[in-house]
Amino acid sequence: MRSTDYADELTDPAKVDFPDGGEGRLELLRFKQGTVAGDEGYRFSWWMDGRIMMRPMDCTEEQFLTLIRDAVTKGIFSAEMKQKIVDILS
């Protein structure tokens, strides 16, 4: 797992590959800085050549669903979080 001054990864990130060679990620992190220091949370990010891009991740609906599916498979979402998503969709 990666660890930076900003946060620690708590699981392997969910990933989706983009046609341009980039990658979208959904990461479960424990934050180390700012108002969320000590909290767990999620980061959506866009990566190129193994480096995070300082721009938002743009993706299609299908790419987003692929990313969410991978996140569920990798256990990124807690049971409570999954139930909250189900409640929202109901």
C-alpha positions as CSV (number, residue, x, y, z in Angstrom):
1,M,0.0,0.0,0.0
2,R,1.1,3.5,-0.8
3,S,1.7,6.0,2.0
4,T,2.3,9.7,1.4
5,D,2.4,12.9,3.6
6,Y,-1.2,13.3,2.6
7,A,-2.7,9.9,3.2
8,D,-2.3,6.1,3.6
9,E,-4.0,3.7,1.2
10,L,-6.1,1.2,3.1
11,T,-6.8,-1.2,0.2
12,D,-5.6,-1.7,-3.4
13,P,-7.3,1.0,-5.5
14,A,-10.1,0.2,-7.9
15,K,-9.0,0.9,-11.4
16,V,-10.4,1.5,-14.9
17,D,-8.2,1.8,-18.0
18,F,-8.8,4.7,-20.4
19,P,-8.2,4.5,-24.2
20,D,-5.4,7.2,-23.9
21,G,-3.3,4.9,-21.6
22,G,-4.5,6.8,-18.5
23,E,-6.2,5.2,-15.5
24,G,-9.0,6.2,-13.3
25,R,-8.8,5.2,-9.6
26,L,-11.1,5.0,-6.6
27,E,-9.0,4.8,-3.4
28,L,-9.9,4.2,0.2
29,L,-7.6,6.4,2.3
30,R,-6.8,7.4,5.8
31,F,-6.1,11.1,5.6
32,K,-3.2,12.7,7.5
33,Q,-3.8,16.4,6.8
34,G,-6.4,19.1,7.0
35,T,-9.9,19.0,8.5
36,V,-10.2,15.3,7.6
37,A,-7.0,14.2,9.3
38,G,-7.4,10.8,10.9
39,D,-10.6,10.1,9.0
40,E,-11.1,7.5,6.3
41,G,-12.5,8.5,3.0
42,Y,-12.5,8.1,-0.8
43,R,-10.6,9.8,-3.6
44,F,-11.4,9.6,-7.3
45,S,-8.3,10.4,-9.3
46,W,-6.8,10.3,-12.8
47,W,-3.4,8.8,-13.5
48,M,-1.0,8.9,-16.4
49,D,2.3,7.1,-16.6
50,G,2.1,6.1,-12.9
51,R,1.6,9.7,-11.7
52,I,-1.5,11.4,-10.4
53,M,-2.8,14.2,-12.6
54,M,-3.8,17.5,-10.9
55,R,-7.0,17.6,-13.0
56,P,-10.4,15.9,-12.4
57,M,-11.1,12.4,-13.6
58,D,-13.5,12.5,-16.6
59,C,-15.1,9.2,-17.5
60,T,-18.1,7.7,-19.3
61,E,-21.0,6.1,-17.5
62,E,-19.6,2.6,-18.4
63,Q,-16.1,3.5,-17.2
64,F,-17.6,4.8,-13.9
65,L,-19.6,1.5,-13.5
66,T,-16.4,-0.5,-14.2
67,L,-14.6,1.5,-11.5
68,I,-17.5,1.0,-8.9
69,R,-17.7,-2.7,-9.7
70,D,-13.9,-3.1,-9.1
71,A,-14.2,-1.1,-5.9
72,V,-16.9,-3.5,-4.6
73,T,-14.9,-6.5,-5.6
74,K,-11.8,-5.1,-3.8
75,G,-13.8,-4.3,-0.6
76,I,-13.3,-0.6,-0.8
77,F,-16.8,0.1,0.4
78,S,-17.9,-1.0,3.9
79,A,-21.2,-2.9,4.4
80,E,-22.7,0.3,5.9
81,M,-21.6,2.3,2.8
82,K,-23.0,-0.2,0.4
83,Q,-26.4,-0.2,2.3
84,K,-26.5,3.6,2.1
85,I,-26.0,3.5,-1.6
86,V,-28.8,0.9,-1.9
87,D,-31.0,3.1,0.2
88,I,-30.3,6.1,-2.1
89,L,-31.1,4.0,-5.2
90,S,-34.3,2.7,-3.7
